[in-house]
Amino acid sequence: MSRPWYRWQNGDLILRIWAQPRAKCDEIVGMYGDFLKIRITAAPTDGNANDNITNVLAGVLHVAPTRVRLLSGASNRGKTFCISGPLPSDACQLLAGEDAGGTQ
């Protein structure tokens, strides 16, 4: 089963994220095409949205925010993040729920 929104690379988790800024609450929505969609309360100015996504990902995976870094898409809704390992084997299920490859 293909899961294009994430891949493992040398123990790190690479995520393709679709950001929806200025939402009512911070939440991971689920699949959005080839991305994992995250709604965030921050506005997309001065890096606030990217910082907000970093904190959401760190919180869900129970890692320090310093282990989450933006690889590409700083000024786009489509972004690529890297979370440095080690991570739990169920990290992708933590992000997308029980069926990490499903659509929502």
DASUL-V837234 format. One record per pair of residues at least 24 apart in sequence whose C-alpha atoms are under 8 Angstrom apart, sorted by the first residue. I is the first residue (numbers start at 1). GAP is how many residues later the second one is. Records with the same first field share a line. If there is no record, write none. Layout:
I=GAP  GAP
This chain:
1=100
2=99
3=31  97  98
4=30  31
5=26  29  30  31
6=86
11=73  74  75  76
12=70  71  72  73  74  75
13=69  70  71  72
14=66  67  68  69
15=65  66  67
16=62  63  64  65
17=60  61  62  63  64
18=59  60  61
19=34  58  59  60
20=57
21=28
26=30
27=29
28=67  68
29=67  75
30=66  73  74
31=65  71  72  73
32=71  72
35=43
36=60
44=31
47=27
50=24
57=38
60=34  35
61=26  30  33  34
